[in-house]
Amino acid sequence: MDSVQITDTVLRDGHQSLIATRMRTEDMLPICAELDAVGYWSLEVWGGATFDACLRFLKEDPWERLRQLRAALPNTRLQMLLRGQNLLGYRHYADDLVRAFVERAAALGMDVFRIFDALNDLRNLRTAIEATREAGKHAQGTICYTTSPVHDTAAFVAQGRELAAMGCDSIAIKDMAGLLTPTATEALVKGLLDAVDLPVHLHSHATAGLAEMCQLKAIEAGCRHIDTAISSFAGGTSHPPTESMVAALRDTPWDSGLDLERLQHIAAYFREVRRKYRAFESDFTGVDTRVQVNQVPGGMISNLANQLREQNALDRMDEVLAEIPHVRADLGYPPLVTPTSQIVGTQAVLNVLTGQRYQSVSNEVKRYLQGGYGQPPAAIDPEVRMQAVGNAETLEGRPADLLKPELGQLREDLGELADSDEDVLSYALFADVARQFLQARRAGTLVPEAPSVAPVEGESPATATDAQRRAPTEFNITLHGESYHVRITGSGHKGQPERHFYLDVDGMPVEALVETLDELVLSGGAEGAIATTISGRRPRPSAPGHVATAMPGNIVSVLVEEGAAVSAGQAVLVTEAMKMETEIQAPIAGTVKRVLVRKGDAVNPDETLIEIEPT
């Protein structure tokens, strides 16, 4: 076979890379008939961050999305990205859970499982590969490409041989950050094809501006399967445009045979869809050659920007990107792909926002340092290990070997809230998020996150999204019988408790400092009705025993009660930020006087969360 086969990523990685995984199923289904008629080798439609985003933001059942896409795409292979023993979550799961997940996904219509491990620890792929083959589906073993002092072509080729020996049907080169160069691509593809008698698929992000050249060199070297994205969701941190590669291969021995006219129509459809989600676009999804240094993958950078924006820290993105390579080196040069991209990225954020490296360490970093994710490619910095986990024992074997079967207990924990085995699996991956989703589904109160914040150009305010809010910028105020004409001309950063407002009062410029002490939560809809009131602001930390967090987040667990005796360094809270959990420790020994938070509360760095009286 000389013709090149194409996998289009628009329904998964394309929108994960460019609009933070926010595309809704309702925007996928209308174009499915045309996608199905193209003749793609496969469509990537599931996995990666889509599962989490469906439950957390879109309030969609990801399993139902798979059912609907299977029905709408009867003639095309459906493909997903599976994180090996991590499945679609951020920890390792027991083997029974991995097997159950693969079985259900296969039963609902998944054809191709692209299976990878963030550390390229192939022990973590075995169970998922076996389960895929038992289900009669295509098991694609994946090599996560990266560069470092300990990574080279020979090592990647050796991994390819191992994957072939494990029974994989094909090998994928996953260049998640766009690090491949044309020369490196040619060498790696030739090395793999010489070593294994399996098809080689190339998945490369366009972040560094090299992906199209890399794909062409791969094809010349014998690769016959490439990943692209329809042009309206291509380029930058996404993938080479489908239409461009189809055009480039015309009149060559590798002609894909795909219809450019049909593809143009599909591109036009998604161009309109993308406008709907412009609120999730970021300034960090275009071509960025800094990726050759920071190695942040395409699927992560838009999410990272969005998360920093939520914490009013987007202006510190450059600092975070500069810190990431240092954290990566400290942790033994892991490839940056979920979950290690989140682990390294979140720790870099903590280091930057706290102003002191490893002052605050996420639980995931601690687990990583203790071997909870597998074997790092290189030695971990001993000082970082000692600072984070001390002399704690390090696991040398496969992490999942220590895990007992989980499915039965999870089914019992969820109880009657589960309507199906799929619900139990959702709960297994994202316990709190899934439980909230299932409770809201049962109550009929699921409300998806608004896709945008303002009307599309040419759209009237009356037809704008329900989440749109109207805020007055010019008004008259009458106070004690005196009237004032006020116009707001500017303001400081949104979300800060103390915020500067710049006003024009009866023609005179005025600066006002507004400190938020209480807030109102508004419902959606045109009426903007007040739904609830949240409690007044917590006091600022002012004493050695006042416990605070290093960065904004949510309370996952409160570990102490009022009246409890605590020692210095004892964990008293667990917070979650950027999908990573961090233990907050007692700064002094003493007695807990007040607990000012509970599970689920949103918290900020300038708030006292617990008060401890010294003993």
C-alpha positions in Angstrom: 0.0 0.0 0.0 1.5 3.3 -1.1 -1.4 5.7 -0.5 -1.2 7.6 2.7 -4.1 7.0 5.2 -5.3 9.9 7.3 -6.7 10.1 10.8 -8.5 13.4 11.4 -8.4 14.7 15.0 -11.0 17.5 14.8 -13.4 15.8 17.2 -10.8 15.3 19.9 -7.2 16.6 19.8 -8.0 19.4 17.4 -10.4 21.2 19.8 -8.5 20.0 22.9 -5.5 21.9 21.6 -7.2 25.1 20.5 -10.4 25.6 22.6 -9.5 23.7 25.8 -11.6 20.6 24.9 -14.9 22.5 25.0 -16.6 21.4 21.8 -20.1 19.9 22.5 -21.6 16.8 21.0 -24.4 18.9 19.5 -21.8 20.7 17.3 -20.3 17.4 16.2 -23.3 15.4 15.1 -24.6 17.7 12.2 -21.4 17.2 10.2 -20.9 13.5 10.9 -22.5 12.3 7.7 -20.0 14.2 5.7 -17.1 13.2 7.8 -18.2 9.6 7.4 -18.2 9.9 3.7 -14.6 11.2 3.4 -12.8 7.9 3.6 -10.5 8.6 6.6 -8.6 5.7 8.0 -10.1 6.8 11.4 -11.6 9.7 13.2 -10.2 10.4 16.7 -13.3 11.2 18.7 -12.7 10.2 22.4 -10.2 10.0 25.2 -7.6 12.5 26.2 -9.2 15.3 28.1 -12.7 14.9 26.5 -14.0 12.6 29.2 -13.1 15.0 32.0 -14.3 18.0 30.1 -17.7 16.4 29.3 -18.4 15.7 33.0 -16.8 18.8 34.5 -17.7 21.6 32.1 -20.2 20.5 29.4 -22.4 18.4 31.7 -22.5 15.7 29.0 -22.3 11.9 29.6 -19.1 11.0 27.7 -20.4 7.4 27.2 -23.5 8.8 25.5 -21.3 10.9 23.2 -19.6 7.7 22.1 -22.9 6.0 21.5 -24.1 9.0 19.4 -20.9 9.3 17.4 -20.9 5.5 16.7 -24.4 5.8 15.3 -23.6 8.9 13.3 -20.3 7.4 11.8 -21.2 3.9 10.8 -18.5 3.6 8.1 -15.5 5.0 9.8 -13.2 3.6 12.4 -13.5 5.5 15.7 -10.3 6.0 17.6 -9.5 7.1 21.2 -6.4 8.1 23.2 -5.9 5.9 26.3 -3.4 6.6 29.0 -2.5 3.0 29.7 -2.9 2.2 33.4 -4.0 5.8 33.9 -7.0 5.3 31.6 -8.3 8.9 31.3 -7.6 10.0 34.8 -4.5 11.1 36.7 -3.5 8.0 38.8 -3.0 4.4 38.1 -6.1 2.2 38.3 -6.4 -1.5 39.2 -6.3 -4.0 36.4 -9.9 -5.0 36.8 -10.9 -1.4 36.2 -8.7 -1.1 33.1 -10.2 -4.2 31.6 -13.7 -3.1 32.3 -13.2 0.3 30.8 -11.7 -1.1 27.6 -14.5 -3.7 27.3 -17.2 -1.1 27.7 -15.6 1.3 25.2 -15.2 -1.5 22.7 -18.8 -2.6 23.2 -20.1 0.9 22.5 -18.2 1.2 19.3 -14.5 2.1 19.8 -12.3 0.5 17.1 -8.8 1.8 17.7 -7.1 2.2 21.1 -4.0 4.4 20.9 -2.4 3.4 24.2 0.5 5.2 25.8 2.3 5.7 29.1 3.5 9.2 30.1 6.9 7.8 31.2 7.2 5.3 28.3 7.2 2.6 31.1 5.8 -0.1 28.9 4.8 -2.2 31.9 1.9 0.2 32.3 0.6 -0.6 28.8 0.4 -4.4 29.1 -3.1 -4.7 30.6 -4.7 -2.2 28.3 -3.1 -3.9 25.2 -4.3 -7.3 26.3 -7.8 -6.1 27.0 -8.0 -4.4 23.6 -7.0 -7.6 21.8 -9.4 -9.6 23.9 -12.2 -7.3 22.7 -11.1 -7.9 19.1 -10.1 -4.2 18.6 -7.0 -2.5 17.2 -4.3 -2.0 19.8 -1.9 0.7 18.8 1.2 0.8 21.0 2.5 4.4 21.4 5.9 5.9 21.9 5.9 9.4 23.5 8.5 11.3 21.7 10.7 13.8 23.6 14.2 15.1 23.8 16.6 15.1 26.7 20.0 13.9 27.6 18.6 10.4 28.2 16.4 10.0 25.1 17.6 9.0 21.6 16.4 7.1 18.5 17.9 3.8 19.5 15.9 3.8 22.8 12.7 4.6 21.0 13.3 1.8 18.5 13.9 -0.6 21.3 10.5 0.4 22.7 8.9 -0.3 19.4 10.3 -3.8 19.4 8.8 -4.3 22.9 5.4 -3.0 21.8 5.4 -5.4 18.8 6.3 -8.3 21.1 3.3 -7.3 23.4 1.0 -7.9 20.5 0.3 -4.4 19.2 -1.3 -4.1 15.8 0.5 -0.8 14.9 3.0 1.6 16.4 2.3 5.3 16.9 4.9 8.0 17.3 3.2 10.6 19.6 5.0 13.9 19.2 2.6 15.7 21.6 4.7 18.9 21.8 5.9 19.3 18.2 9.5 18.4 19.0 10.3 16.3 16.0 12.5 17.8 13.3 12.5 16.4 9.7 15.8 14.7 10.2 14.8 13.1 13.5 11.5 12.0 12.0 13.2 10.3 9.1 15.7 8.5 11.4 13.0 7.3 13.8 10.5 6.1 11.1 13.2 4.2 9.3 14.5 2.7 12.5 11.0 1.5 13.5 10.1 0.1 10.1 13.4 -1.8 10.0 12.8 -3.2 13.5 9.2 -4.2 13.4 6.8 -5.5 10.8 4.0 -3.2 11.8 2.4 0.0 10.3 3.8 3.2 11.8 1.5 6.1 12.5 2.8 9.7 13.0 1.0 12.1 15.4 2.8 15.4 15.5 1.6 18.8 16.7 2.4 21.9 14.6 3.5 24.0 17.5 7.0 24.5 16.3 6.0 25.1 12.7 7.7 21.8 11.6 5.0 19.2 11.5 4.2 19.3 7.8 7.8 18.9 6.9 8.1 16.1 9.4 5.1 14.3 7.9 6.5 14.5 4.4 9.9 13.1 5.6 8.0 10.4 7.4 6.1 9.4 4.3 9.3 9.4 2.2 10.8 7.1 4.9 7.9 4.6 4.6 5.2 5.9 7.0 1.7 5.5 5.5 -0.5 6.9 8.4 -0.6 10.5 9.5 -2.7 12.5 11.9 -4.2 15.8 10.7 -7.0 18.2 11.6 -9.5 19.9 9.3 -8.0 23.3 8.6 -10.4 25.3 10.8 -9.1 23.4 13.8 -5.5 23.0 12.6 -2.1 24.7 13.0 -0.3 26.0 16.0 -0.7 23.7 18.9 -3.0 21.5 16.9 -2.0 19.5 13.8 -1.2 20.1 10.1 -4.3 20.9 8.1 -6.0 17.9 6.5 -6.6 19.7 3.2 -3.0 20.9 3.0 -1.6 17.4 3.3 -4.1 16.0 0.9 -3.1 18.6 -1.6 0.6 18.1 -1.0 0.3 14.3 -1.7 -1.7 14.7 -4.9 0.1 13.5 -8.1 2.5 11.5 -5.9 2.7 7.7 -5.3 1.3 8.5 -1.9 -1.9 10.3 -3.0 -4.5 9.9 -0.2 -7.4 9.9 -2.6 -9.5 12.2 -0.4 -11.9 14.7 -2.0 -10.6 18.3 -1.4 -14.0 19.8 -2.2 -15.8 17.7 0.4 -13.1 18.6 2.9 -13.5 22.3 2.2 -17.2 22.1 3.0 -16.4 20.4 6.3 -13.8 23.0 7.1 -16.4 25.8 6.5 -18.8 24.1 9.0 -16.2 23.9 11.7 -15.1 27.4 11.0 -18.5 28.6 12.2 -18.5 26.2 15.1 -15.2 27.5 16.3 -16.6 31.1 16.6 -19.0 29.8 19.2 -16.1 28.9 21.5 -14.0 32.0 21.1 -14.0 32.5 24.9 -11.7 29.5 25.2 -9.2 30.7 22.7 -5.9 31.8 24.2 -2.8 33.7 23.1 -0.7 30.6 23.4 -2.1 28.3 20.7 -0.3 29.6 17.7 3.2 28.7 16.3 5.6 29.0 19.2 9.2 27.9 18.7 9.8 28.1 22.5 8.3 24.6 22.6 11.7 23.3 21.6 12.8 24.4 25.1 9.7 24.2 27.4 8.2 21.1 25.6 4.7 22.0 26.7 2.3 19.8 24.5 -0.4 21.2 22.4 -3.2 19.7 24.4 -1.9 21.2 27.6 -1.0 24.8 26.7 -4.5 26.0 26.1 -5.7 24.4 29.3 -2.7 25.9 31.2 -3.5 29.3 29.9 -7.2 28.9 30.8 -6.3 27.8 34.3 -3.9 30.6 34.9 -6.5 33.1 33.7 -9.0 31.7 36.2 -6.4 32.4 38.9 -5.7 36.0 37.6 -2.2 35.0 36.8 -2.1 34.8 33.0 0.5 37.5 33.0 2.9 35.0 34.5 2.6 32.5 31.7 6.2 33.2 30.5 7.6 32.6 34.0 5.7 29.3 34.1 7.0 28.2 30.7 10.6 29.1 31.8 10.2 27.1 35.0 8.8 23.9 33.3 12.1 22.7 31.9 13.8 23.1 35.3 11.1 21.1 37.1 11.2 18.4 34.3 15.0 18.0 34.8 14.5 17.8 38.6 12.0 15.0 38.1 14.2 12.9 35.7 13.2 14.2 32.3 9.7 12.7 31.9 8.0 13.2 28.6 5.4 16.0 29.0 2.1 14.3 28.2 -0.9 13.7 30.5 -0.5 13.1 33.4 3.1 14.1 33.7 2.5 17.3 31.8 -0.1 18.3 34.4 2.2 17.1 37.2 5.2 19.1 36.0 3.1 22.1 34.8 1.2 22.4 38.1 4.4 22.2 40.1 6.0 24.9 37.9 2.9 27.1 38.6 3.2 26.5 42.3 6.9 27.4 42.2 6.2 30.6 40.3 3.2 31.8 42.3 4.6 31.0 45.7 8.0 32.6 44.8 9.9 29.6 46.3 10.6 26.4 44.5 9.0 23.3 46.1 7.7 25.3 49.0 4.3 23.7 48.1 4.3 20.3 46.5 1.3 18.6 45.0 0.3 15.1 46.1 0.8 14.0 42.5 4.4 15.1 42.6 4.9 13.2 45.8 3.3 10.1 44.3 5.6 10.5 41.2 8.7 10.8 43.4 7.8 7.5 45.2 7.4 5.6 42.0 3.6 5.8 41.9 3.6 6.4 38.1 6.4 4.0 37.1 10.1 4.4 36.4 11.3 7.9 35.4 13.7 8.0 32.4 16.5 9.4 34.5 17.5 9.9 38.1 15.5 12.4 40.2 17.2 15.3 41.9 18.0 14.0 45.4 17.4 17.4 47.1 14.0 17.7 45.5 13.1 14.2 46.6 14.3 14.8 50.1 12.4 18.1 50.3 9.2 16.6 49.0 9.0 13.1 50.5 12.0 12.7 52.8 13.1 9.2 53.2 9.9 7.6 52.1 10.2 4.2 50.4 10.3 4.2 46.6 8.3 1.6 44.6 10.4 -0.3 42.1 7.8 -2.5 40.4 4.7 -1.9 38.3 2.5 0.5 40.4 -0.7 -1.4 39.5 0.7 -4.6 41.1 0.0 -3.1 44.5 -3.6 -2.2 43.7 -6.4 -4.4 44.7 -9.5 -4.9 42.5 -11.5 -1.7 42.6 -14.7 -2.1 40.6 -16.8 -3.9 43.2 -16.1 -1.3 45.9 -16.7 1.6 43.6 -20.0 0.1 42.5 -21.0 -0.2 46.2 -19.9 3.3 47.0 -21.9 4.8 44.2 -25.0 2.7 45.0 -28.3 3.5 43.3 -26.9 6.7 41.9 -25.4 4.6 39.1 -27.8 3.7 36.3 -25.1 1.6 34.4 -21.6 0.2 34.5 -20.6 3.2 32.5 -21.6 5.5 35.4 -19.4 3.5 37.8 -16.5 3.8 35.4 -17.0 7.6 35.2 -17.0 7.7 39.0 -13.9 5.6 39.2 -12.0 8.2 37.0 -13.4 11.4 38.5 -15.1 10.7 41.7 -16.3 14.0 42.9 -17.0 15.5 39.5 -18.8 12.4 38.3 -20.9 12.2 41.5 -22.0 15.8 41.1 -22.8 15.1 37.5 -24.9 12.0 38.3 -26.7 13.8 41.1 -27.6 16.7 38.8 -28.6 14.3 36.0 -31.0 12.5 38.4 -32.4 15.8 39.7 -32.7 17.2 36.1 -30.5 20.2 37.0 -27.6 19.8 34.6 -26.5 23.2 33.4 -23.5 23.3 31.0 -20.8 25.9 31.1 -21.6 28.7 28.7 -19.7 28.3 25.4 -19.1 32.1 25.2 -19.4 35.4 27.0 -20.6 37.8 24.3 -22.5 37.7 21.0 -20.7 36.6 17.8 -20.1 39.4 15.4 -23.3 40.3 13.7 -25.4 38.6 16.4 -27.9 40.7 18.3 -27.8 40.9 22.1 -31.2 39.2 22.2 -29.9 36.1 20.6 -26.6 35.9 22.5 -25.8 33.0 24.9 -27.8 32.7 28.1 -24.7 33.2 30.1 -24.3 36.8 28.8 -24.4 39.4 31.5 -25.1 43.1 31.0 -23.1 45.3 33.3 -23.8 49.1 33.5 -20.9 51.3 32.5 -22.6 54.7 32.6 -25.4 55.7 34.9 -26.8 58.4 37.2 -26.5 58.1 41.0 -28.7 60.0 43.5 -27.2 60.1 47.0 -28.7 62.2 49.8 -30.6 64.3 47.3 -27.5 65.0 45.1 -27.3 63.5 41.6 -24.0 62.4 40.0 -23.3 61.3 36.4 -20.9 58.3 36.6 -19.1 56.5 33.8 -16.7 53.6 34.3 -13.6 54.1 32.2 -11.5 51.1 33.3 -10.8 48.6 36.1 -8.1 46.4 37.6 -7.9 42.6 37.3 -11.2 40.8 37.7 -11.5 38.5 40.6 -9.1 40.3 43.0 -10.6 41.2 46.4 -9.2 44.7 46.2 -9.8 46.1 42.7 -9.2 49.6 41.3 -12.0 51.2 39.3 -11.4 54.3 37.1 -14.4 56.6 36.9 -15.6 59.8 35.3 -17.8 61.6 37.9 -19.5 64.7 36.4 -16.6 65.0 34.0 -13.9 64.6 36.7 -11.6 61.6 36.6 -11.7 59.6 39.9 -9.9 56.5 41.0 -11.7 54.2 43.5 -10.4 51.2 45.4 -13.2 48.6 46.0 -12.6 45.7 48.5 -15.0 42.8 48.1 -16.5 41.6 51.4 -19.5 39.6 50.1 -20.7 38.5 46.7 -23.9 37.5 44.9 -24.0 34.5 42.6 -26.2 35.2 39.5 -28.2 32.6 37.6 -28.2 32.4 33.9 -30.9 33.7 31.6 -32.1 37.1 30.7 -33.5 37.8 34.1 -30.2 37.5 35.9 -31.9 36.5 39.1 -30.0 36.1 42.3 -29.6 32.4 43.1 -27.6 32.4 46.3 -25.4 34.5 48.5 -21.9 33.3 49.4 -20.4 33.9 52.8 -18.4 37.1 53.6 -14.7 37.2 53.0 -12.5 35.3 55.3 -10.0 37.3 57.4 -6.5 37.9 56.1 -3.7 35.8 57.6 -2.1 37.8 60.4 -0.6 35.3 62.9 1.9 32.4 62.7 -0.9 29.9 63.3 -3.1 31.1 60.4 -3.3 28.5 57.6 -3.5 29.8 54.0 -3.1 28.3 50.6 -0.4 29.3 48.1 -2.7 29.6 45.1 -6.4 29.8 44.4 -8.3 26.5 44.3 -11.0 24.4 46.0 -11.1 22.5 49.2 -11.1 18.7 48.6 -10.8 17.6 52.3 -10.7 19.1 55.7 -8.4 16.8 57.8 -8.8 18.4 61.3 -11.7 19.6 63.6 -11.9 22.5 66.0 -10.2 21.5 69.2 -7.8 19.0 67.6 -4.1 19.1 68.6 -1.8 19.4 65.5 1.9 19.3 65.1 4.0 21.6 62.8 4.0 20.2 59.3 0.9 18.1 59.8 -1.5 18.0 56.8 -4.7 19.9 57.8 -6.3 20.5 54.4 -6.2 19.2 50.9 -6.8 21.7 48.1 -7.3 21.2 44.3 -6.0 23.5 41.7 -5.5 22.8 38.0 -6.8 19.2 38.6 -3.9 18.5 41.0 -4.2 18.0 44.7 -2.0 19.7 47.3 -1.8 19.1 51.1 -1.8 22.3 53.2 0.3 21.8 56.4 0.0 23.4 59.8 2.7 26.1 60.1 3.0 25.6 63.9 2.1 23.1 66.6 -0.9 23.9 68.6 -4.7 23.5 68.9 -7.2 24.2 66.1 -9.2 27.2 67.2 -11.4 27.7 64.1 -12.0 25.9 60.8 -13.2 28.5 58.3 -13.7 26.2 55.3 -15.5 23.1 54.3 -15.3 20.6 51.4 -16.1 22.3 48.1 -15.3 25.8 49.1 -13.3 28.1 46.7 -10.3 29.6 48.5 -7.7 32.3 47.7 -4.1 32.9 49.0 -5.0 36.0 51.1 -7.6 34.1 53.3 -7.2 32.4 56.6 -8.6 28.9 56.2 -7.8 27.5 59.7 -6.7 29.2 62.9 -4.2 27.4 65.1 -3.4 28.6 68.6 0.2 27.8 69.7 0.7 25.4 72.6 
